[in-house]
Every structure is written in structure tokens, then in C-alpha cells.
């Protein structure tokens, strides 16, 4: 009688790679063909931007164990840096503009990360909160950053690469998808490199990491730089590909908490957790809004409806975390293990 072959460690990796390739094939091939403007503009593009921001924060908080409450500030730095580069250097190609904006956000991240050399935990979180308030103040008070706009509002430049326009809803989705896919691959390679192992070592036991030779100070600053680089580019996508026009209030403290919730709900220390958490945070409010309208009608006060949505969303978040503190990624892994054949 034939016996089932044991599942080797290579088999899950091959299955995971096949699943990712299938998702990319659907995202690039099927979705652009059948998707509507509403799907691109209201769901997929903001989902990609928030997932990328969650990915960047997860490198810092999930892998390095450094809590930050200033993610929206680095999104703002990236968005306004890209705006000024495109405005003041009109001949600069768009990919170079985005790369330089990410590097500017990374530089801001290094400066913001300097307190991490002395502070930990709650005190470090408070120091990043100060960065959030400082960036908000700068965007409102320094008119040059918004081209002297009285309200600080900036308009996105045209998304054109090598003569190809990505200004329509489908194009902005593909533009965002490509950037997110590239940065996700780079982040995947990073967390499996010696640098990624150093980040985890600092998170698990900083003193032990220092004893075994990890350069803790340099690694912490590198974590802030890499995280801010990715979050800054997410800010470019949020402003240029999603909103098309943005004001400083669009990068307020609520946005920072939203990104933090994405990381916590999706799963700390997992790259796919950023995507799961972003999907949860983008899709669920839309479903609650549709359900509230269906049950209560259009005449129901919109402010009350929004408050009910927040209460329900918060309750569901707490329920998910009570069920699985490691987030949606752990729940998904558990489901796959139950479905996979056993040896």
C-alpha cells in the first residue's frame, strides 16, 4: 500500500513561491482587465500604499523591536519631497524623483532614530511622536515646502515614465503595484540577510546581540533609515497615486495609528502581515459603510454612522487580537496547517 510522502521544508517554500507568482499574475493580468475605476481608486490603490507603509513600519517595529508613532510624518516627508523635486527639477525622471524622496525620508528617519541609541520602549515611542508633531508644524509654517500654498495643499504631478502615462485609475494602480512589488522583494531579501538577523537579535535581546558582535547603534539607525525609506515612498503613492492632492492633515497622528494597527493586526515580524492588515483596514470600513447604509438608510446622520463604524471596527480588532495575538498572519498559517496533508 502506498504511503504519503512527508512534507519537506522545500515543499512549503515552493508552494509559497507558486502562490506569490499566481497572485502577481492575477494582479497584473486579470485585475486590470476586469477591474472598475471604483475598485482601483477606492480599494486597490489605497490598499497598496498602506500595505507598503505597514511593510516599512514592520521592519522597524516587528523585526527590530523599535516602536514608532511617527510613520505618517515620514510619509509626509516622502510626499512633499517628491512634490518639490518634481516642481523644482522638472527634467528629473519620475523614478529618480521617487528614489530621492525615499532617501530624504530615510535621512529624516536617521535623525529621528538618534534617540533610539539611548531610549527604549515607551520613551522611544514618545520621541517619535515628537517627530510627528514637528513635521506637521513645518508643513504648516514653512510655505516653501508647499510652493507657498496658503493651506499647505499640494497637487500631484503627472505620472509619466519613458513617455508612458499612468494618470488614469488603472495606470495609477499598476504604477503602485510595481513599486510595492519591487520594494517587497527587497524587504524579503533584507530580512533573510545577516542584516535582518541582526535586527531580530536586537529585538529579542539587545545585550546578547551586543555580546555576540552585533553593532547595535549602527543597526538601529539602519532600521530607522530602511523603514523611513519605504514609508516615505508609501507617502508618495498615497499623495500621487491615490489622493492626487493632499494636505498636511492627511498625514496626521490618526494616520500613524492606522499604520501601527495594520502592523499589529496583520502580524508583527511578518512581511505578509502588512498586506493582511492593510486589507483588513481598507476593506472592512467599506463593508461597514455599505451595511450601515443598507440597515439605517441614507437619512441616518453621517457623523453617527462614522462613529458606529469606528466602534465596530475597534471591537473586531480587539476580537482578532484576543483570538490570535500574533495577528492575521498566524491565523492564516494555522488554517494552512489544518488544510495541508499530514505525514
ZAMARGU-4260 file (C-alpha; in steps of 0.2 Angstrom, whole numbers, plus 5000, padded with zeros to 4 digits):
<rodrens>
0) 5000/5000/5000 | 5007/5017/4995 | 5011/5029/5009 | 5010/5048/5009 | 5027/5056/5007
5) 5032/5068/5021 | 5030/5086/5018 | 5048/5093/5017 | 5054/5111/5021 | 5057/5114/5002
10) 5039/5110/4998 | 5031/5124/5008 | 5043/5136/5000 | 5039/5130/4983 | 5021/5131/4987
15) 5023/5149/4994 | 5033/5154/4978 | 5019/5147/4967 | 5006/5156/4977 | 5015/5173/4975
20) 5018/5171/4957 | 4999/5167/4955 | 4994/5182/4965 | 5006/5193/4954 | 4998/5185/4938
25) 4981/5190/4944 | 4986/5207/4950 | 4995/5211/4933 | 4984/5201/4921 | 4967/5199/4927
30) 4963/5213/4938 | 4967/5227/4925 | 4956/5219/4913 | 4940/5217/4924 | 4943/5230/4937
35) 4932/5246/4938 | 4938/5263/4942 | 4930/5262/4959 | 4940/5246/4963 | 4956/5254/4958
40) 4953/5271/4966 | 4944/5266/4982 | 4951/5249/4986 | 4967/5243/4977 | 4977/5259/4976
45) 4975/5264/4995 | 4977/5246/5000 | 4994/5246/4991 | 5000/5262/4998 | 4995/5257/5016
50) 5002/5240/5014 | 5019/5247/5009 | 5019/5259/5024 | 5015/5244/5035 | 5029/5235/5027
55) 5041/5249/5032 | 5035/5250/5049 | 5036/5231/5052 | 5054/5232/5048 | 5057/5244/5062
60) 5044/5238/5075 | 5041/5220/5070 | 5059/5215/5066 | 5070/5227/5076 | 5058/5229/5090
65) 5058/5248/5090 | 5041/5256/5092 | 5037/5271/5082 | 5022/5283/5082 | 5028/5294/5068
70) 5025/5284/5052 | 5014/5297/5045 | 5027/5310/5047 | 5039/5300/5036 | 5025/5298/5023
75) 5023/5317/5023 | 5042/5319/5021 | 5042/5307/5006 | 5027/5315/4998 | 5032/5333/5000
80) 5050/5329/4995 | 5044/5321/4979 | 5032/5336/4976 | 5047/5348/4977 | 5059/5338/4967
85) 5046/5337/4953 | 5042/5355/4954 | 5060/5362/4955 | 5069/5349/4945 | 5056/5347/4930
90) 5068/5337/4920 | 5071/5324/4933 | 5063/5307/4928 | 5049/5301/4940 | 5059/5285/4946
95) 5073/5296/4951 | 5061/5308/4960 | 5053/5294/4970 | 5070/5287/4974 | 5077/5303/4980
100) 5061/5307/4990 | 5064/5290/4999 | 5082/5294/5003 | 5076/5311/5010 | 5064/5302/5021
105) 5077/5289/5026 | 5088/5304/5031 | 5074/5311/5042 | 5072/5293/5049 | 5091/5293/5054
110) 5089/5309/5063 | 5073/5303/5072 | 5082/5287/5076 | 5096/5295/5086 | 5086/5295/5102
115) 5084/5276/5100 | 5103/5275/5105 | 5098/5280/5122 | 5079/5277/5124 | 5068/5261/5123
120) 5050/5256/5123 | 5038/5269/5129 | 5051/5283/5129 | 5056/5280/5111 | 5038/5280/5106
125) 5036/5297/5113 | 5052/5304/5104 | 5045/5298/5088 | 5028/5306/5092 | 5038/5322/5094
130) 5044/5320/5076 | 5026/5318/5070 | 5021/5335/5078 | 5037/5344/5072 | 5034/5338/5054
135) 5016/5344/5055 | 5022/5361/5061 | 5035/5363/5047 | 5022/5359/5034 | 5010/5372/5040
140) 5023/5385/5044 | 5036/5384/5030 | 5027/5389/5014 | 5041/5384/5003 | 5038/5366/5006
145) 5020/5368/4998 | 5025/5381/4985 | 5018/5394/4996 | 5001/5386/4996 | 4991/5395/5010
150) 4983/5379/5016 | 4998/5368/5013 | 4989/5358/4999 | 5000/5350/4985 | 4994/5343/4969
155) 5002/5328/4961 | 5012/5330/4946 | 5009/5319/4930 | 5014/5301/4932 | 5024/5298/4916
160) 5039/5286/4914 | 5048/5285/4897 | 5033/5293/4889 | 5020/5281/4896 | 5006/5290/4906
165) 4999/5282/4922 | 4987/5296/4926 | 4971/5286/4924 | 4964/5274/4938 | 4971/5258/4930
170) 4988/5266/4927 | 4990/5273/4945 | 4985/5255/4951 | 4999/5247/4940 | 5011/5261/4945
175) 5008/5257/4963 | 5008/5239/4961 | 5025/5239/4953 | 5033/5249/4966 | 5026/5239/4980
180) 5031/5223/4972 | 5049/5229/4970 | 5051/5235/4987 | 5043/5220/4995 | 5056/5209/4986
185) 5070/5220/4993 | 5062/5219/5010 | 5061/5200/5008 | 5079/5198/5004 | 5084/5210/5018
190) 5075/5201/5032 | 5084/5185/5026 | 5101/5193/5026 | 5113/5195/5040 | 5106/5212/5042
195) 5089/5205/5045 | 5096/5193/5058 | 5104/5207/5067 | 5088/5216/5068 | 5079/5201/5075
200) 5094/5199/5088 | 5092/5217/5094 | 5073/5214/5096 | 5075/5198/5105 | 5089/5203/5117
205) 5099/5218/5114 | 5113/5214/5127 | 5115/5197/5120 | 5116/5204/5102 | 5129/5216/5108
210) 5139/5202/5116 | 5140/5192/5100 | 5146/5206/5090 | 5131/5215/5083 | 5134/5233/5081
215) 5118/5239/5090 | 5119/5258/5087 | 5123/5256/5068 | 5109/5243/5066 | 5096/5253/5075
220) 5100/5268/5064 | 5099/5257/5049 | 5082/5250/5054 | 5076/5268/5055 | 5083/5273/5038
225) 5076/5257/5029 | 5059/5259/5037 | 5058/5278/5034 | 5064/5275/5016 | 5049/5263/5012
230) 5037/5273/5022 | 5042/5289/5013 | 5039/5280/4996 | 5022/5274/5003 | 5018/5293/5006
235) 5022/5297/4988 | 5010/5283/4982 | 4997/5290/4994 | 4999/5308/4988 | 5002/5305/4970
240) 4993/5289/4965 | 4979/5288/4977 | 4973/5306/4983 | 4981/5316/4969 | 4980/5331/4980
245) 4985/5331/4999 | 4986/5342/5013 | 4997/5341/5029 | 4981/5335/5039 | 4981/5320/5028
250) 4997/5314/5037 | 4991/5317/5055 | 4993/5306/5070 | 4977/5296/5065 | 4987/5290/5050
255) 5001/5285/5061 | 4990/5275/5072 | 4981/5267/5057 | 4998/5261/5050 | 5003/5254/5068
260) 4986/5245/5069 | 4989/5237/5051 | 5006/5230/5058 | 4998/5224/5074 | 4983/5216/5066
265) 4992/5208/5051 | 5006/5201/5062 | 5022/5208/5069 | 5038/5202/5061 | 5030/5195/5045
270) 5030/5204/5028 | 5013/5197/5023 | 5006/5204/5039 | 5007/5221/5032 | 4996/5216/5017
275) 4984/5206/5028 | 4982/5221/5040 | 4980/5234/5026 | 4967/5223/5018 | 4958/5222/5034
280) 4959/5241/5037 | 4954/5246/5019 | 4940/5234/5016 | 4931/5232/5032 | 4926/5251/5034
285) 4919/5250/5016 | 4909/5235/5021 | 4903/5243/5037 | 4898/5258/5027 | 4888/5248/5015
290) 4880/5238/5029 | 4876/5254/5039 | 4868/5262/5024 | 4858/5247/5020 | 4851/5245/5038
295) 4849/5263/5043 | 4846/5272/5026 | 4853/5287/5018 | 4845/5299/5030 | 4855/5292/5045
300) 4867/5305/5052 | 4884/5303/5044 | 4893/5308/5059 | 4884/5295/5070 | 4887/5282/5056
305) 4905/5285/5056 | 4906/5283/5075 | 4897/5267/5074 | 4909/5261/5061 | 4924/5265/5072
310) 4916/5256/5087 | 4913/5241/5077 | 4930/5241/5069 | 4938/5243/5086 | 4928/5229/5093
315) 4933/5217/5078 | 4951/5222/5080 | 4951/5218/5099 | 4942/5201/5095 | 4955/5197/5082
320) 4970/5200/5094 | 4962/5191/5108 | 4959/5176/5096 | 4977/5177/5089 | 4989/5190/5097
325) 5001/5186/5083 | 4989/5193/5070 | 4980/5188/5054 | 4996/5180/5048 | 4996/5167/5062
330) 4978/5164/5059 | 4982/5161/5041 | 4996/5149/5045 | 4985/5139/5057 | 4972/5137/5043
335) 4985/5131/5030 | 4992/5119/5043 | 4975/5111/5046 | 4972/5110/5027 | 4989/5103/5022
340) 4991/5084/5021 | 5000/5076/5036 | 5014/5064/5035
</rodrens>
